[in-house]
């Protein structure tokens, strides 16, 4: 067995509600191709990570029951036993622990990498260099290594990591202690963060040995750790226990509590594609608008237009800073500064049985 094999874990159970109406319960964002290309976000993530782990046998995907078939359709080379299916969604802390306990059984010396399935990376060579440095740091210091993205603007949609003292220089990057995690700020606070030069965006990616991660769970979430550990020792017991677990993200459960954590700031053309505004960053060009599909505009600027049908045409007149999305069933029109509220609308739709097919 390879010494300290690198085992990426891809989290693919999210609902992607801020990309509604394209992202729906039956096929959420990670399974979509948002830029008009051939690869879904999940497929691109897995392809990228196979450069670091070698083969699909060294990679795991965690998803929910509803999306099991979609994952297998999009990733036909993934061994079925490497698809970990949560009985119900309980956020990322139980999902990551499920993966860590599973992998530790067969590869107790593994180095885990935890990656969301719905992010974009432009410079894949720089991403590979980051992973190699993070693996080295995780093993050398026996810490959790978080990936901090060097911020390009005062985003209010991302969490932030405040860097502490620099600890050492790696081959391609510098590593810092983590002073604290900061929640999504308002624009004034985000601007102040950038002015200090001491903050990075929280990418949601981290690398560590499986044993380090399990120790941190046992230390900071002992109840969750023992519930999962005991449930996984009895066949069929996990299905009974999982719905009773606390619904909590790994950031709240472990990262913000851990003292064994460091951050590597990096810049490899990252975007978490959090809402429709991300298309402007993803498809930026010299046009006054960004369009996927056919669009004719008169006196229209700063708009994002998306249609799922090549036969459809979106026409706009006298509009500024809007998002217009047209699917076969739904048309969404929203100001660009209100796209974070799309999730609230989806929740309203879920409250009306006659509208559930649109959710």
N, C-alpha and C positions, 0 to 999 in steps of 0.2 A: 504493500500500500504506500502511496506517495506520502512523504512526510509533510505535515501541515497542508493538506490539499485545500485549495480555495473553492468554496461552495457558495455560489450566489443563490439568494432566495428572492424571488420576485413576488411582490404583493399585488395580486390582481383581483381583489374582491370589492373594489370601490364602486360607487354608484355614479360618479361624474355628473351630478345634477346641474352644475353650473354650465354644462354644455347641452342642456335641454334646448330644443326638442330633438336634436340629432342623437344625443346620448339618452337612452331610455333604459328602463329596468331590464328589458330583454337583451339589450346590447349596449352596455355603457361605454364610456369614453375610451378605455384602454383597448377595446376591440375595434375601434374605428380608425380610418385613415383620414385625418383632418386636412392634410395639405394637398389632396388630389393625387398622391403617390400610390404605390402598390403595397406598402407595408403598413399594418396596423401599428399602433404605439406599442402594444405588447410584443409583437413580432420583432420590431426594431430593438426593443430593450433586450430581448433574449439573444438576438444575433450579436449585439454589442458585447454582451457578457460572455458569450461562448469564446471570444478571443482571449478571455482571461482564465476560463476554467477548462477549456479544451474540448469537451464533448457534452452533449445534452445529459449524459448520465451523471454529470457533476453539478447539475443545476436543478433547483426545485421551484415550483410555483405554488403559491397558496391562493386559493379562491374559495368562493362560496358555492353551495349546492346548485344554485340557479345557473352558474356560469361554467360548470364542469365541462359540458359538451363543447361550448365555445372555445375553451382553452385547448382541448384535444384536437378540435378542427383546425385551429390556427397554428398549433405546434405539434404536428404529427410525429416529429422525431423525439418528443419528450416521453420518456418511459412513464407508463401509467402510474407506477409506484412513486414517481417523483412529483405527482400532482397531489397536493395535500388539500383536502376539501373540508372546510369548516361546516359543521352542521347548521350554524347560524352565524351571521356577522356580529362580532363583538369588538370591533375596532382593531387597531394594529398590535396592541400589547399581547392579547391572547394569540393572535395569528403568528407573530414572531416567535413566541414561546413554543407553540405547537411545532413550528419548523425546527427550532433549536433542539428540542427534546428528541424529535425524530432523527435528526442527523447525528446527534451525539451517541445514539445507540450503535451506529455502524462506523462512524468516523469521529471518534472522541478527540482527535487532534486537529480537526478541521478549523479553518478560518472562514467565518461566515461573512458574506456581504449581503446587506439588506437593501433592496432597491424597489422603489415604486415602479409600477408598470406603465405609467402614463406621462413620462417626461421626455423631453427632446434634448439631444446632445448633438451639437454641430461639429465639434472637433473631436473625433473619436480617438485619434492618436493621443491627444492630451488627456482624454479620459482614461486610456489604458495606463499612461504614466502615473496618473493620480492613484489608480487602484494598486499598482505595484508599490508605490511609496506608502500607502495606507496599510497594506499587508505587512510591510517591513516594520512600520511603527507599532502596529497592534501586537506583533510578536515580541518586538524588542522591549516594549514598555508594559506589556500585559494590560492594555487599556482598550476602551471603546474609542474608535476613531470616527468622528463625524466629518462629513464633507460640507464645508462652508463655501458658498458661492460668492465671489467678489461682486458686490452690488454695483449695478450700472446706473441706477436711478432710485429715488426714494419710494420704493414699493410699499403700499399698504396691504398687499395681499399675501405677503410672506412673513413667516416668523424670522427672528434674527438671533444670531449667536454673538455674544460679546467675547472678544478674545482677551485672554489674560497674558501672562508672560510667555515669551517665546522659549521653547524648551530645547529644540535642536533643529538642525538643518538636515533634510533628506536629500536624495539625489536630485529631485526636481522641484521640491516644495519645502516650505517652512512649516513647522508644527508649533501650535500654541496650546496652552492650557485653556479650558473653557471657564470663563468667569461666570456667565449666566446665559440662560435662554430667555429671550424676550418675545412676548406675544405679538401678533400682528398690530402694528402701531398706526396712529393717525398720521396724516401727511407731515405735520410739523415735527412729530417725534422721529419719523423716518428720515426726514431731512437732517435733523440733529445727529442721528446715528451716522449718516454718511459723512457729515462734516468732521467727526472724530477720526474717521479712517480706521476705527477699531471694531467694526461690526461686519459680519458676513450673513448672507441669507442662509436659512436652514433648509438644506436640500431634501431632508428626509432619508438620506443615504448614510449608512454607517458600516464599518468593518471592524471585526474583532474575532478572537478565538471563541469557539463555542463554549469552552469552559469559563472564560471571563464573563460572557453574557449570562450564562446560567447562574454564576455566583452573584451577579448584580440583581438578577430577578429574585433569587433567594433572600438577598439582603434587603431589597426595597419593596418587594411584593411577595412576602412569604406565603400569604394565603392563596394568591393566584398560582404561585409556583407549586405548592403542595397539592392543590386541587388538580392541576393539569398533570403533574407527575404521577399521582395515584390513579387518575382516570385512564392514563395511557398504558397502565400495566394490566388492565383487564379488558379483554376484547369486548367491544360494544359499549363500554362504559363512557367513552368520550362523548358519544352522541347524547347521553343523558346529562352529562355535566356541563357541556359547553354552553347551553342556554342560560345556565345559572351564573356564569362568570361575570365579573364586573366588566362593563363596557368602557374601555379606557384606551387611549392612545399610548404608544410606547414612549412618546416624548414626556407625557405627564407621569407615566408609571415608572420609568427608569431613567431616561436621559436627564431630566431636570433634577434628579435626586443623586445621581452618581457622582462620586469623587474620582472615579477612575475613567476620566473621559478627556479627550483632546480633540482639537479641530485642525484640519488642514484647509486653509483657504485656497480656492482654485478657480480657474476661469477656462471653461471648455465649451462655451456657447450653450449654456444650460437654460432651459425654460421648463417650468412645471405645467404649462398649458392649463392654468387654473380656470380660465373662463374664456369667453369669445374674444376678448381683447388680445389674447395671445396670438391670434391669427395675424394681427398687425405686425407683431414682432417676428413671427415665423415667416411671413410672406412679404415682408417689406420691399417696396420697389419705388420707382419714381412717380407712379400714378397717384392722383389725389385720393384714391380709394383702394381698398383691398377686396378683391372679389374671387370667389371660387364658384365657377358657373358663369352664366351669361348675365351681364349687367349693362344697362344704358342709363347714364345719369346726366341730368341737366342741373347746373348750379348746385352740385352735390360734392361735399368734401369731407374727408376724415371718416368715411363710412366703411363698415365691414359688411360685405354681402356674401351670403352662402346659399346655394341651392343644391339639392341632392339629385336633381334631374338635369341631364344635359339638354333636354328639350325646353326647359322652363326659362323664362326671362324675368329678371327683376328690373323694374324701371323706377327711378327716384327723381324727384324734382324739388329743388330748393331745400335739401336736407343737409344737416351738419352733424357729425359725431354720433351717428346711429349704428346699431347692429340690426341687420335684417336677415333672418334665417327662414328659408322656405323648405319644408319637407312635404311629403305626399299628403300628410294629415294636418299639419300645424304650420302657421306662420307666426314667427316671433318678431316683434319690433321693440327695441329697447335702447335707451340712451346708453352710450358707452360707460358713463360714470355710474350706471345702475345695474351692471351685469351681475354683481355679487348678489343681487336680490332675486335672480332667477330661481334660486333654490327655494325661496319663500313661496314663489308661485307654484312650483312643483308640489310643495307640501299642501297648498290649498287644493290643487287638483286631486291629490290623494284622498282628501276629505270628502270628495263627491263621487259616489259609486258610479254614476252615469258617465264620469269623465276619466275613469281609471285607465282605460285603454290608451289614453294620451300621456300617461305618466311614465 
